[in-house]
Amino acid sequence: MSDFSLNPLVLIGIGSNFAFSGLFYHLYQNKKQEVDELKKIPCFRPDQHLVKALKASRHNRLHYAAVEGVVQADAEPLASRFVPRCFGVIQKINLQEFWKYWNSVSNSWDIKTVNKTEKNNFVPFSLVSHGSYIPDVFVKFQDPLEFSSFILETIHHEIRCVEERLGEMEGLSGEKPVALEEVEELLRVGSTVTGFGEVVLEGDQVIRLQPPKDGRKYFLTPTDHRGFISQHEGVASLWKTLSAVTGITGTAILAGLVYSFFEKKDDRSKKV
């Protein structure tokens, strides 16, 4: 027990646990504040309720709001390059080759990435209300590249090995292609998303979601509004749990150290 009380690793462990507990609690407070701010943002769907709210607002606009709806292409949708009968409105295709080359220093074959290409395509699209076969209210997005962030669904990811006979063609240069990686991401037609930004009424039924003039984030998340809030609440809950666990661990180690100190002191008094 005396070794425990004097072990510097124990003291480091106590200090580290309390330090991490404080850090995690700080992260929890920041995330909780972010969640509270997100909950204050009004959320609408592309329906007559949103139209009435816009007509009742000044200049027919909401300076910052969330709109949840189903993706609908305003033009010919983009067809997936790799997945049959799969269509979307935002498409990202990444291709890169892996080559092996002879490293004369280590006398071994090493791998390098070459010919990396990224192709982005999009078409104008709108959000419509869930379950509306003939929608009468549209929330339009003209240029998705204006989004500060958006997450696409990975619908294809494959690494294909290059046939050996193709590699032999590059034998004289000491480099050989060995694999090709293909990744395709897509925002599918019919998927549920939530957009955040300034909402403006154009005409009687056409609405546009655009970058806010006050500098707040203009972004798209591939989930409904409730799911988006739940994701952030989950992160806050994680930081809170980690703060509690590290705090309790530090307290338990400290209590054990104090107990061992007084137990040793009591043993000495009994011997006297």
Secondary structure, 3 states (H helix, E strand, C coil): CHHHHHCHHHHHHHHHHHHHHHHHHHHHHHHHHHHHHHHHCCEECCCHHHHHHHHHCHHHEEEEEEEEEEEEECCCCEECCCCCCCEEEEEEEEEEEEEEEEECCCCEEEEEEEEEEEEEEECCEEEECCCCCCCCCEEEECCHHHCCEECCEEEEEEEEECCHHHHHCCHHHCEEEEEEEEEEEEEECCCEEEEEEEEEEECCCEEEEECCCCCCCCEEECCCHHHHHHHHHHHHHHHHHHHHHHHHHHHHHHHHHHHHHHHHHHHHHHHC
